[in-house]
Amino acid sequence: MAAKDKIIFPLDLPTVDEALKYVRLLKDDVGFFKVGLELFVAAGPEVLQCIREAGGAGIFLDLKFHDIPQTVKNACLSAKRHGARLITVHSDGGQRLLEAAVQGMKGSGTKVLAVTALTSLNAEDYAALGYKEGLSVHSIVLSRARMALDTGCDGIVCSGHETKAVREASGPGFIIVNPGIRPDWDWLSGDDQKRMVTPSEAIRNGADYIVVGRPIRLADDPVKAARRIAREMAPSLT
């Protein structure tokens, strides 16, 4: 797999026109376009068809389904027809939710990824949510990764900080996607991410894909930024 194919670009934009501008611009320089809540709620499932028709990269439907198991299964059954290659569910819902998602996507070719811990949260945030004081994000992620593996999920979403331990526990073949990616040279993207790594660090730690948004989108030349990230990752793939 080429380095560029490991880059997931999030279409965190309010309109189809704005999203398609980046699809046309980056379709040959990233592996996936990620459609999350902002764009999906604004434009509906039709936006996925628009992205497919523009050609190039695959679709990552990142809606983080989180509801009772039957509702999640039904949502996955509905999502099958939209042609996404990756889809997310939230592991907060527990084992039965993950099992329902896997069952709902059975036979579709779409990979089910369990979101372990949002990269906007740290240990203090989890303590405020009622988790046992002193419980580390690392241990939460590893526990949820094991649950995802045991329930038949194809992989997980976690930060680069936990990737090495997850890879050692899961072995090859289990997909690991890292959000919260910031290149060393990125000075534009001050934001709400708290557990960040660079693209090369993520790949060295065992990530299969990295999600890179603002460092590309806010660059003067987004194509040049995407190519620079791919070029910097390449030595870590050998």
C-alpha positions as CSV (number, residue, x, y, z in Angstrom):
1,M,0.0,0.0,0.0
2,A,1.4,3.4,-1.0
3,A,1.8,6.0,1.8
4,K,-0.9,8.2,0.3
5,D,-3.4,5.4,0.6
6,K,-3.0,5.5,4.4
7,I,-4.2,9.1,4.7
8,I,-7.9,9.6,5.6
9,F,-9.1,13.2,4.9
10,P,-12.2,14.2,6.9
11,L,-14.8,16.2,5.0
12,D,-15.8,18.1,8.1
13,L,-17.6,20.7,6.1
14,P,-21.2,22.1,6.1
15,T,-22.2,21.7,2.5
16,V,-21.9,19.3,-0.4
17,D,-20.3,21.9,-2.6
18,E,-17.5,22.6,-0.2
19,A,-16.9,18.9,0.4
20,L,-16.8,18.1,-3.3
21,K,-14.2,20.8,-3.8
22,Y,-11.8,18.9,-1.6
23,V,-12.8,15.5,-3.1
24,R,-11.9,16.7,-6.6
25,L,-8.7,18.3,-5.3
26,L,-7.4,15.4,-3.2
27,K,-8.9,12.3,-4.7
28,D,-5.6,11.2,-6.1
29,D,-3.6,12.0,-3.0
30,V,-5.5,10.4,-0.1
31,G,-6.8,6.9,0.5
32,F,-10.2,7.7,2.0
33,F,-12.6,10.6,2.5
34,K,-14.3,10.5,5.9
35,V,-17.9,11.6,6.2
36,G,-18.8,12.5,9.7
37,L,-21.8,13.9,11.5
38,E,-21.5,17.5,10.3
39,L,-21.7,16.7,6.6
40,F,-24.0,13.8,6.9
41,V,-26.6,15.7,8.9
42,A,-26.3,18.7,6.5
43,A,-26.4,16.8,3.3
44,G,-27.9,13.3,4.0
45,P,-26.8,10.0,2.5
46,E,-26.9,11.4,-1.0
47,V,-23.5,13.0,-0.4
48,L,-21.9,9.5,-0.4
49,Q,-23.1,9.0,-3.9
50,C,-21.6,12.3,-4.9
51,I,-18.3,11.4,-3.5
52,R,-18.3,8.0,-5.2
53,E,-19.2,9.6,-8.6
54,A,-16.2,12.0,-8.2
55,G,-14.0,8.9,-8.2
56,G,-10.7,8.3,-6.5
57,A,-10.5,7.5,-2.8
58,G,-12.8,5.3,-0.7
59,I,-15.5,6.4,1.8
60,F,-15.1,6.1,5.5
61,L,-18.6,6.6,7.1
62,D,-17.8,7.9,10.6
63,L,-21.1,8.3,12.4
64,K,-20.1,6.4,15.6
65,F,-23.3,4.6,16.0
66,H,-24.2,4.4,19.7
67,D,-27.7,3.2,20.7
68,I,-29.4,0.0,21.8
69,P,-28.0,-3.1,19.9
70,Q,-31.1,-3.6,17.6
71,T,-31.1,0.0,16.6
72,V,-27.4,-0.1,15.7
73,K,-27.9,-3.3,13.8
74,N,-30.7,-1.7,11.8
75,A,-28.7,1.4,11.1
76,C,-25.9,-0.8,9.8
77,L,-28.3,-2.7,7.6
78,S,-29.4,0.7,6.2
79,A,-25.8,1.8,5.7
80,K,-24.9,-1.2,3.7
81,R,-26.3,0.2,0.4
82,H,-24.2,3.4,0.5
83,G,-20.9,1.7,-0.4
84,A,-18.7,2.8,2.5
85,R,-15.6,0.7,2.9
86,L,-15.2,1.6,6.6
87,I,-17.8,2.5,9.2
88,T,-17.6,3.3,12.9
89,V,-19.6,2.3,16.0
90,H,-18.9,3.5,19.6
91,S,-17.6,0.9,22.0
92,D,-19.2,2.8,24.9
93,G,-22.3,0.8,24.0
94,G,-20.6,-2.5,25.1
95,Q,-20.2,-6.0,23.7
96,R,-23.8,-6.5,22.5
97,L,-23.7,-3.3,20.5
98,L,-20.5,-4.3,18.7
99,E,-21.8,-7.8,18.0
100,A,-25.0,-6.2,16.5
101,A,-23.0,-3.9,14.3
102,V,-20.9,-6.8,13.0
103,Q,-24.0,-8.8,12.3
104,G,-25.6,-5.9,10.6
105,M,-22.7,-5.4,8.2
106,K,-22.2,-9.2,7.6
107,G,-21.6,-9.9,3.9
108,S,-21.3,-6.2,2.9
109,G,-17.6,-5.9,2.5
110,T,-17.7,-2.9,4.8
111,K,-15.3,-3.0,7.7
112,V,-16.6,-2.3,11.2
113,L,-14.4,-0.1,13.4
114,A,-15.0,0.4,17.1
115,V,-14.2,3.9,18.5
116,T,-12.3,3.3,21.7
117,A,-11.7,6.7,23.3
118,L,-12.2,10.1,21.6
119,T,-8.9,11.9,21.2
120,S,-10.5,15.0,22.7
121,L,-10.7,13.3,26.1
122,N,-7.9,12.7,28.6
123,A,-7.8,11.0,32.0
124,E,-9.2,14.0,33.8
125,D,-12.2,14.0,31.5
126,Y,-12.9,10.4,32.1
127,A,-12.7,11.0,35.9
128,A,-15.3,13.8,35.5
129,L,-17.5,11.3,33.7
130,G,-17.5,9.0,36.6
131,Y,-14.8,6.5,35.7
132,K,-12.6,5.3,38.6
133,E,-10.1,8.0,39.5
134,G,-6.6,7.1,38.3
135,L,-7.9,4.9,35.5
136,S,-5.7,5.7,32.5
137,V,-6.9,6.3,29.0
138,H,-4.4,3.7,27.9
139,S,-6.1,1.0,29.9
140,I,-9.6,2.0,28.7
141,V,-8.4,1.8,25.1
142,L,-6.8,-1.6,25.5
143,S,-9.9,-3.0,27.2
144,R,-12.1,-1.8,24.5
145,A,-9.8,-3.0,21.8
146,R,-9.9,-6.5,23.2
147,M,-13.7,-6.3,23.3
148,A,-13.7,-5.2,19.7
149,L,-11.4,-8.0,18.7
150,D,-13.5,-10.6,20.6
151,T,-16.8,-9.5,19.1
152,G,-15.5,-9.7,15.5
153,C,-15.0,-6.1,14.7
154,D,-12.5,-5.5,11.9
155,G,-10.5,-2.9,13.8
156,I,-10.6,0.1,16.1
157,V,-10.1,3.9,16.2
158,C,-7.6,5.0,18.8
159,S,-4.9,7.6,19.3
160,G,-1.3,7.0,18.3
161,H,-0.4,6.8,22.0
162,E,-2.1,3.5,22.4
163,T,-1.4,2.0,19.0
164,K,1.8,0.1,19.7
165,A,0.2,-1.7,22.7
166,V,-3.0,-2.5,20.7
167,R,-0.9,-3.8,17.8
168,E,1.1,-6.0,20.1
169,A,-2.1,-7.4,21.6
170,S,-4.0,-7.9,18.4
171,G,-1.4,-8.9,15.9
172,P,-1.5,-8.2,12.2
173,G,-4.8,-7.9,10.3
174,F,-6.6,-5.9,12.9
175,I,-7.2,-2.4,11.4
176,I,-6.0,0.5,13.5
177,V,-7.0,4.0,12.6
178,N,-5.4,7.0,14.3
179,P,-7.1,10.4,14.5
180,G,-5.4,13.3,16.3
181,I,-2.5,13.5,13.8
182,R,-0.4,16.6,13.5
183,P,2.8,17.0,11.5
184,D,5.7,18.7,13.2
185,W,5.5,21.5,10.7
186,D,1.8,22.2,11.3
187,W,1.3,25.5,13.1
188,L,-2.2,26.4,11.9
189,S,-4.3,23.8,13.6
190,G,-4.7,24.8,17.2
191,D,-7.7,22.8,18.2
192,D,-9.4,20.4,20.7
193,Q,-7.2,17.4,20.2
194,K,-5.3,16.4,23.4
195,R,-3.5,13.1,22.4
196,M,-1.7,13.8,19.2
197,V,1.2,12.1,17.3
198,T,2.9,12.9,14.0
199,P,2.1,10.8,10.9
200,S,5.4,9.0,11.0
201,E,5.0,8.2,14.7
202,A,1.6,6.7,14.0
203,I,2.8,4.4,11.3
204,R,5.9,3.3,13.2
205,N,3.6,2.5,16.2
206,G,1.5,0.2,13.9
207,A,-1.4,2.3,12.6
208,D,-2.9,1.3,9.2
209,Y,-4.5,4.6,8.5
210,I,-4.2,8.2,9.9
211,V,-6.9,10.9,9.9
212,V,-5.4,14.3,8.9
213,G,-7.8,17.2,8.5
214,R,-6.9,20.7,9.4
215,P,-3.2,20.5,8.5
216,I,-4.2,19.7,5.0
217,R,-7.4,21.8,4.7
218,L,-5.9,24.9,6.2
219,A,-2.7,24.8,4.2
220,D,-2.1,27.3,1.4
221,D,-1.8,24.3,-0.9
222,P,-3.8,21.3,0.4
223,V,-2.4,18.9,-2.3
224,K,1.1,19.9,-1.5
225,A,0.5,19.3,2.2
226,A,-1.0,15.9,1.6
227,R,1.9,14.9,-0.6
228,R,4.4,16.1,2.1
229,I,2.7,14.0,4.7
230,A,2.8,10.9,2.4
231,R,6.4,11.6,1.6
232,E,7.3,11.9,5.3
233,M,5.5,8.7,6.2
234,A,7.1,6.6,3.4
235,P,10.3,5.7,5.2
236,S,8.2,4.3,8.2
237,L,6.5,1.8,5.8
238,T,9.7,-0.1,5.0
